[in-house]
Amino acid sequence: MSEWTWEWKGYDLAAERLRESLCTLGNGYFATRGAVPECRAGLVHYPGTYAAGCHNRPESTVAGRQVANEDLVNLPNWLLLRFRLRRAEGAWGPWFSPHPRTLLDHRHTLDLRRATLTRTFRHRDERAGVVAVEQTRLVHMGDPHLAALRTVFTAEDWSGQVEIESCLDGEVTNGNVHRYRALNRHQLTQVRTGTRAPHSVWLTCRTTTSDISVAMAARAVVTERPPASWELRPARHRAVHRLVLPLTPGRPVAVEKTVALHTSRDTAISDLSRRRSTGCPRRRTSRAC
């Protein structure tokens, strides 16, 4: 391990939130905590994405008094991606959830020189077998509105399928600071979702008091072989893209998730919804893409 590389081995539930903070990736426009992609916020994990200048000032009732507290808003979770396995002749197993008993060779590697976070592990599923997983993420420095997550699956000595659910999740709160949990944690409203065939989903929302518009779009593509099936499904607070991929022993299959994030605080954007849906990488322009 070089002086530019930090590494965490194993899976320690008590230390995950600290590791997530230390593994945050950002580019000056927005930053995303180093949470594992398959988990929503809970007692162990706390996914969080924050954009510079995106604040909100909701009121809360504390001890019978109205209190206003200004917060940096936790934006919708773009990172969410989970999977489950099945053998060719069997039923689907459960959605993967990290646990010390089923995680083999689990490690995170933060490359400070390249600004990437790589997670590798092997997962043993009782209905299928062992699958090796490698996930690499970045928050783009060249175009500050973009981020990406690449996940590679390799089956070991078995054949079957992997189902992947890639989401944009608008059902998030500001809940990572214990002493603030008595305050109003709901910072987002007017959540809307949609799809754009064949690969993209989108989500828009607004902050409750500062009235900042937020727009995200995500595209998930398979790089090695075509999926066996796919489905785009908008829900009330989440936009979901599901794919089913064939797995054969020793042959990797990769899914690349690319995300674009914009807010109404951005300059020179006349049509935020169109910028969101196209995922245009151009940043300095006098008109919408």
ROBA-500639 format. One record per residue: x, y, z of N, C-alpha, C in turn. Coordinates in steps of 0.1 Angstrom, whole numbers, padded with zeros to 4 digits, always signed. Each point is the difference from the previous one (the first is absolute). Example, Ala and Ser with C-alpha at 12.3 -4.5 7.8 and 13.67 -1.06 7.14 Angstrom:
+0132-0057+0078-0009+0012+0000+0009+0012+0000/-0004+0011-0007+0009+0011+0000-0008+0011+0008/
//
This chain:
+0008-0012+0000-0008+0012+0000+0009+0012+0000/-0002+0009-0010+0008+0012-0001-0005+0011+0009/+0008+0011+0000-0005+0012+0008-0012+0007-0005/-0004-0004-0013-0011+0006-0006-0013-0009+0001/+0002-0011+0007-0011-0010+0001-0003-0003+0014/-0013+0001+0003-0005-0005+0013-0009-0012-0002/+0001-0010+0009-0007-0012-0001-0006-0005+0013/-0013-0005-0002-0007-0005+0012-0004-0015-0004/+0004-0009+0009-0003-0014-0002-0011-0005+0010/-0008-0009-0005-0011-0005+0008-0012+0009+0000/-0010-0004+0008-0012+0007+0001-0004+0002+0015/+0002+0012+0005-0002+0003+0014-0012+0009+0001/-0011-0005+0005-0013+0007+0000+0002+0013+0008/+0008+0000+0011+0001+0011+0009+0009+0011-0006/+0008-0003-0010+0009+0009-0006-0004+0005-0013/-0012-0005-0006-0003+0004-0013-0003+0015-0003/-0007+0006+0010-0003+0014-0002+0013+0009-0001/+0010-0003+0008+0012+0007+0000+0007-0003-0013/+0001-0012-0005+0006-0003-0012-0007+0007-0012/-0013+0000+0000-0008+0007-0010+0004+0015-0001/+0002+0006+0012+0004+0014+0000+0014+0002-0006/+0009-0009+0004+0014+0001-0005+0001-0003-0015/-0009-0007-0005+0000-0004-0014-0009+0008-0009/-0004+0012+0005-0008+0009-0008+0008+0005-0012/-0007+0000-0012+0006+0005-0012-0008+0013-0004/+0008+0010-0004-0006+0013-0004+0008+0007-0010/-0006+0010-0006+0008+0008-0011-0002+0015+0002/-0005+0004+0011-0002+0015+0002-0015+0004-0003/-0007-0008-0009-0014+0003-0003-0009-0009+0009/+0003-0013+0000-0007-0008+0010+0009-0011+0005/-0005-0007+0010+0008-0010+0007-0009-0011+0004/+0005-0013+0000-0008-0012+0003+0007-0008+0010/-0006-0003+0012+0006-0009+0010+0004-0014-0006/+0009-0006+0007+0004-0013-0005-0008-0012+0005/-0014+0002-0001-0009-0011+0005+0000-0011-0010/-0003-0012+0004-0001-0011-0009-0013+0002-0008/+0001-0004-0013-0011+0004-0009-0013-0007+0002/+0000-0012+0007-0013-0008+0001-0008+0004+0012/+0005+0009+0009-0007+0003+0012-0006+0014+0000/-0012+0002+0005-0006+0013+0003+0004+0004+0014/-0004+0011+0005+0004+0005+0013-0006-0008+0011/+0008-0003+0010-0004-0008+0011+0009+0002+0012/+0001-0010+0009+0008+0001+0011+0015-0002-0003/+0003-0007-0011+0014-0003-0004+0005+0010-0010/-0008+0002-0011+0004+0007-0012-0008+0013-0001/+0007+0010-0006-0006+0013-0003+0004+0006-0013/-0007-0004-0011+0004+0006-0013-0004+0015+0001/+0009+0009-0006-0002+0014+0000+0007+0007-0012/-0008+0008-0007+0006+0008-0010-0004+0015+0002/+0010+0009-0001-0002+0014+0004+0006+0009-0011/-0007+0010-0004+0004+0009-0010+0004+0014+0007/+0011+0006-0005+0004+0012+0006-0011+0011-0002/-0003+0007+0011-0010+0011+0000-0014-0005+0001/-0003-0013+0000-0013-0005+0000-0005-0002+0015/-0004+0011+0006-0005+0001+0014-0015+0001+0001/-0005-0003+0011-0014+0001+0003-0002+0004+0015/-0011+0007+0003-0002+0005+0014-0014-0003+0004/-0003-0013+0003-0013-0004+0005-0002+0004+0015/-0013+0001+0004-0003+0002+0014-0003-0013+0007/+0003-0001+0013-0003-0012+0008-0006+0005+0013/-0008-0009+0006-0006+0003+0013+0009-0008+0010/+0007+0008+0009+0008-0006+0010-0004+0006+0014/-0004-0009+0009-0004+0004+0013-0011+0011-0001/-0009-0001-0009-0011+0009-0001+0004+0013-0007/+0012+0001-0005+0004+0013-0007+0003-0003-0015/-0002+0010-0008+0004-0002-0014+0014+0004-0002/+0008-0009-0006+0014+0002-0002+0003-0001-0015/+0008+0009-0006+0004-0001-0014+0015-0003+0000/+0003-0010-0007+0014-0005-0001+0004-0002-0015/+0011+0007-0004+0005-0001-0013+0009-0012-0002/-0003-0008-0011+0007-0012-0002+0005-0001-0015/+0012-0007-0002+0004-0004-0013-0008-0013-0003/-0008+0001-0011-0010-0010-0003+0006-0013-0005/-0005-0011+0006+0003-0014-0005-0008-0002-0013/+0006+0000-0011-0007-0001-0013-0004-0015-0003/-0009-0002-0010-0003-0014-0003+0012-0009-0002/-0002-0012+0004+0011-0010-0001+0002-0006-0014/+0010+0004-0007+0003-0005-0013+0007-0013+0000/+0006-0004+0011+0009-0011+0001-0007-0014+0000/-0013+0000+0004-0007-0012+0003+0001-0011-0012/+0005-0011+0003+0001-0011-0009+0001-0013+0008/-0010-0009-0002+0001-0013+0007-0002-0011-0010/+0003-0013+0005-0001-0011-0009-0004-0013+0008/-0005-0010-0008-0003-0013+0005+0003-0010-0010/+0002-0013+0004+0005-0010-0009-0010-0012-0001/+0001-0007-0011-0006-0013-0001+0007-0009-0010/+0000-0013+0004+0005-0010-0010-0010-0001-0011/+0005-0006-0011-0008-0002-0012-0013-0008+0003/+0001-0009+0009-0012-0009+0003-0007+0004+0012/+0003+0011+0007-0005+0003+0013-0008+0013+0001/-0005+0003+0012-0007+0013+0002+0010+0011+0004/-0005+0012+0000+0009+0011+0004+0003-0001+0015/+0012+0003+0003+0004+0001+0014-0004+0014+0005/+0003+0003+0013-0003+0013+0006+0009+0011-0006/-0005+0012+0001+0009+0012-0004+0012+0000+0009/+0011+0002-0006+0013+0000+0008+0000+0011+0011/+0003-0003+0012+0002+0009+0011+0013-0003+0007/+0009+0009+0002+0013-0003+0006-0001-0006+0014/+0007-0011+0003+0000-0006+0013+0013-0007+0001/+0007+0001+0012+0013-0006+0002+0000-0015-0003/-0012-0007+0001+0000-0015-0002+0001-0003-0015/-0006+0009-0009+0000-0004-0014+0010+0008-0008/+0007+0010+0005+0009+0008-0007+0014-0007+0001/+0006-0002-0011+0014-0006+0000+0009+0010-0007/+0012+0002+0007+0011+0008-0006-0005+0014-0003/-0007+0006+0009-0006+0013-0002+0010+0011+0003/+0001+0010-0009+0009+0011+0002-0004+0012-0008/+0004+0012+0005-0002+0012-0007+0014+0006-0002/+0002+0006-0012+0013+0006-0003-0003+0014-0005/+0005+0010+0007-0001+0014-0004+0013+0005-0007/-0001+0003-0013+0012+0004-0007+0000+0016-0001/+0008+0006+0009+0000+0015+0001+0005+0006-0013/+0009-0007-0007+0006+0006-0012-0010+0001-0011/-0007-0011-0002-0010-0001-0011-0014+0003+0004/-0002+0003+0013-0013+0004+0006-0011-0010-0003/+0003-0013+0002-0010-0011-0002-0001-0008+0013/-0012-0006+0002-0002-0009+0011-0004-0013-0006/+0008-0011+0004-0002-0013-0006-0004-0010+0012/-0010-0007-0002-0004-0010+0010+0000-0014-0007/+0006-0009+0006+0000-0014-0005-0004-0010+0011/-0008-0010-0004-0004-0010+0010-0005-0012-0008/-0001-0011+0007-0006-0013-0005-0012-0003+0009/-0011-0003-0007-0013-0002+0008-0004-0014-0003/-0004-0008+0011-0004-0013-0001-0016+0000+0002/-0007-0005-0011-0014-0001+0001-0004-0015+0000/-0009-0003+0010-0003-0014+0002-0007-0006-0012/-0008+0008-0008-0007-0006-0011+0008+0000-0013/+0011+0008+0000+0007+0001-0012+0015-0005+0002/+0008+0008+0005+0014-0004+0002+0008+0013+0004/+0012+0000-0003+0009+0012+0003+0001+0008-0012/-0002+0014+0002+0002+0009-0010+0010+0011+0005/+0010+0003-0009+0010+0011+0003-0006+0013-0005/+0001+0010+0008-0005+0013-0004+0011+0011+0001/+0001+0008-0010+0009+0012+0001-0008+0012-0004/+0001+0010+0009-0008+0013-0002+0010+0012+0001/+0000+0008-0011+0009+0012+0000-0009+0012-0003/+0002+0010+0008-0008+0012-0002+0009+0013-0001/-0005+0010-0006+0007+0013+0000-0011+0011-0001/+0005+0012+0004-0008+0012-0001+0009+0009-0010/-0005+0002-0012+0008+0005-0011+0006+0014+0003/+0013+0001-0002+0007+0013+0002-0001+0009-0013/+0000-0007-0012-0001+0008-0012-0013+0006-0002/-0011-0007+0002-0014+0005+0000-0006-0001+0013/-0001+0010+0008-0004-0001+0014-0015-0005+0002/-0007-0001-0010-0014-0005+0001-0002-0015-0001/+0011-0007-0003+0000-0014-0003+0006-0009+0011/-0005-0012+0002+0005-0010+0009-0002-0014-0007/+0007-0010+0004-0001-0013-0006+0003-0011+0010/-0007-0011-0002+0003-0012+0008+0000-0012-0010/+0011-0008+0000+0002-0011-0008+0001-0013+0009/-0009-0009-0003-0001-0013+0008+0002-0011-0009/+0010-0009+0003+0003-0012-0007-0003-0012+0008/-0008-0009-0006-0003-0013+0006+0007-0012-0007/+0006-0009+0008+0006-0012-0006-0005-0012+0008/-0007-0009-0006-0004-0012+0007+0011-0010+0001/+0001-0007+0011+0010-0010+0003-0006-0014-0001/+0003-0008-0010-0004-0014-0001-0015-0002+0000/-0008+0009-0005-0014-0002-0002-0005+0009-0011/-0012-0004-0005-0006+0008-0011-0014+0004+0005/-0005+0012-0004-0013+0004+0004-0002+0015-0005/-0007+0008+0008-0003+0013-0003+0002+0009+0012/+0002+0013-0003+0001+0010+0011-0011+0011-0004/-0008+0004+0009-0010+0011-0002+0006+0012+0007/+0000+0011-0007+0006+0012+0005-0011+0011+0001/-0002+0007+0011-0009+0011+0001+0008+0013+0003/+0000+0008-0010+0006+0013+0001-0010+0011+0002/+0002+0009+0010-0011+0009+0004+0005+0014+0002/-0009+0010-0002+0002+0013+0006-0011+0001+0011/+0005+0003+0012-0009-0001+0012-0002+0014+0006/-0012+0005-0001-0004+0013+0005-0005-0001+0014/-0001-0012+0006-0006-0002+0013+0012+0001+0010/+0006+0012+0002+0011+0001+0008-0003+0012+0010/+0008+0000+0011-0002+0010+0010+0014+0005+0005/+0001+0011+0008+0012+0004+0006+0000-0007+0014/+0006-0011+0002+0000-0008+0012+0013-0005+0005/+0011+0005-0004+0013-0006+0004+0006+0006+0013/-0006+0011+0004+0006+0007+0012-0010-0003+0012/+0004-0007+0010-0009-0005+0010-0006+0012+0008/+0007+0010+0003-0005+0011+0008-0011+0008-0007/-0001-0002-0014-0009+0008-0007-0013-0008-0004/-0001-0012+0006-0011-0009-0004-0014+0004+0005/+0000+0009+0010-0013+0006+0004-0005+0011-0010/+0009+0004-0009-0004+0010-0009-0007-0006-0012/-0007+0009-0008-0006-0005-0012+0011-0005-0010/-0001-0012-0004+0011-0006-0008-0004-0001-0015/-0013+0004-0003-0005-0001-0014+0003+0013-0007/+0009-0001-0009+0005+0012-0007-0005+0001-0015/-0006-0010-0005-0003-0001-0014-0015-0002-0002/-0006+0006-0010-0014-0001-0003-0002-0001-0016/-0012-0002-0004-0003-0001-0014+0009-0009-0008/+0002-0012+0005+0008-0010-0006-0008-0006-0012/+0006+0001-0012-0005-0006-0012+0010-0009-0006/-0005-0011-0006+0010-0009-0007-0006-0004-0014/+0009-0005-0008-0004-0004-0014+0011-0008-0006/-0002-0005-0012+0009-0008-0008+0002+0005-0014/+0011-0005-0005+0003+0004-0014+0007-0013-0006/-0008-0007-0008+0005-0013-0006+0012+0003-0009/+0009-0010-0001+0000-0013+0007+0008-0001+0013/+0007+0011+0003+0010-0002+0011-0001+0010+0012/-0009+0010-0001+0001+0011+0010-0013+0002+0008/+0003+0004+0012-0011+0005+0010+0004+0013+0005/-0010+0008+0004+0002+0013+0005-0008+0003+0013/+0004+0010+0007-0007+0004+0012+0002+0015+0002/-0011+0007+0004+0001+0014+0003-0007+0003+0014/+0005+0010+0007-0006+0004+0013+0003+0015+0003/-0005+0005+0011+0004+0013+0004+0002+0000+0015/+0009+0009+0005+0001+0002+0014-0012+0007+0006/-0003-0003+0013-0013+0004+0005-0002+0015+0002/+0011+0007+0004-0001+0014+0003+0009+0009-0009/+0012-0005-0003+0008+0008-0009-0004-0001-0015/-0009-0010-0003-0006-0001-0013+0011-0002-0011/+0010-0008+0003+0010-0003-0010-0004-0013-0008/-0001+0001-0013-0003-0012-0008+0012-0009-0001/-0002-0013+0000+0010-0010-0001-0004-0010-0011/+0009-0003-0009-0003-0010-0010+0011-0010-0002/-0004-0013-0001+0010-0010-0002-0005-0009-0011/+0010-0006-0008-0003-0010-0009+0011-0011+0001/-0004-0012-0002+0009-0012+0001-0002-0009-0012/+0012-0004-0005-0001-0010-0011+0009-0012+0004/-0006-0012-0002+0007-0012+0003+0001-0009-0012/+0012-0003-0004+0003-0008-0012+0009-0012+0003/-0002-0011-0008+0008-0012+0002+0010+0001-0011/+0013-0002+0004+0011+0002-0010+0004-0013-0007/-0001-0012+0006+0006-0012-0006-0010-0007-0008/-0013-0001+0003-0010-0007-0007-0013+0006+0002/-0010-0003-0008-0013+0006+0002-0008-0006+0011/-0008+0007+0007-0008-0006+0011-0010-0009-0005/-0004-0010+0009-0010-0010-0004-0014+0008+0000/-0002+0009+0009-0012+0008+0000+0003+0013+0008/-0008+0010-0002+0001+0013+0007-0013+0006+0001/-0001+0009+0011-0013+0007+0003+0003+0013+0006/-0007+0011-0005+0001+0013+0006-0014+0002+0007/+0001+0004+0013-0012+0001+0008+0001+0012+0009/-0008+0011-0003-0001+0011+0010-0009-0003+0011/+0003+0005+0012-0008-0002+0012-0002+0014+0006/-0007+0001+0011-0003+0013+0006+0013+0008+0004/+0009-0007+0006+0012+0007+0005+0013-0006-0006/-0001-0011-0008+0012-0006-0006-0002-0003-0014/+0010+0001-0008+0000-0004-0014+0009-0012-0001/-0005-0011-0005+0006-0013+0000+0003-0005-0014/+0012-0005-0001+0004-0007-0013+0005-0014+0004/-0007-0011-0004+0004-0013+0003+0005-0007-0013/+0011-0008+0002+0006-0008-0010+0002-0014+0004/-0001-0010-0008+0003-0014+0003+0012-0003-0010/+0011-0005+0006+0012-0003-0008+0003-0015+0001/+0005-0007-0010+0004-0014+0001+0014+0000+0006/+0003-0010+0008+0013-0002+0006+0005-0014-0003/+0013-0001-0004+0006-0012-0003+0014+0000+0008/+0005-0011+0004+0012-0001+0008+0012+0007-0006/+0006+0009+0008+0012+0007-0004-0001+0011-0011/-0013+0003-0004-0001+0010-0011-0007+0012+0006/+0008+0011+0002-0006+0012+0007-0011+0007-0008/-0009+0006+0007-0011+0008-0006+0000+0013+0007/+0000+0011-0007+0001+0013+0006-0012+0009-0002/-0004+0007+0010-0011+0010-0002+0005+0014+0004/-0001+0009-0009+0005+0014+0002-0012+0010+0003/+0000+0006+0011-0010+0009+0004+0006+0014+0000/-0005+0009-0009+0004+0014-0001-0011+0009+0004/+0003+0010+0008-0010+0009+0006+0004+0014-0003/-0011+0008-0004+0002+0015-0001-0008+0007+0011/+0005+0010+0006-0006+0008+0010+0000+0014-0003/-0011+0007+0000-0001+0015-0001-0010+0005+0010/+0002+0013+0003-0009+0007+0008-0003+0014-0006/-0011+0006+0005-0004+0013-0006+0010+0011+0004/+0010-0003+0008+0011+0010+0003+0010+0000-0011/+0000-0010-0009+0010+0000-0011-0002+0012-0009/+0010+0005-0006-0001+0012-0009-0002-0006-0014/-0007+0009-0008-0002-0003-0015-0007-0013-0003/-0010-0003+0008-0009-0011-0003-0014+0005-0001/-0006+0000-0012-0013+0006-0001-0011-0011+0001/+0004-0013-0001-0010-0011+0001+0007-0011+0008/-0003+0000+0013+0006-0010+0009-0004-0014-0004/-0013-0002-0003-0005-0013-0002+0006-0006-0013/+0002+0008-0010+0006-0005-0012+0015-0003+0002/+0007+0008+0008+0014-0003+0003+0001-0013+0008/-0009-0002+0009-0001-0012+0008-0001-0013-0009/-0010+0001-0010-0004-0012-0007+0011-0003-0011/+0007+0010-0005+0010-0003-0010+0013-0004+0006/+0003+0004+0013+0013-0003+0006+0011+0007-0007/-0002+0011-0007+0010+0007-0008+0012+0004+0009/+0012-0003-0004+0011+0003+0008+0006+0014-0001/-0005+0008-0009+0005+0013-0002-0004+0009+0012/+0009+0008+0005-0002+0007+0012-0002+0015-0003/+0008+0006-0008-0001+0014-0002-0007+0003-0013/-0012+0004+0000-0008+0002-0012-0010+0011+0003/-0004+0007-0010-0010+0011+0001-0014-0005-0002/-0002-0013-0003-0013-0006-0002-0001-0014+0004/-0012-0006+0001-0001-0014+0004+0006-0009-0010/+0004-0012+0004+0006-0009-0010-0010-0005-0010/
//
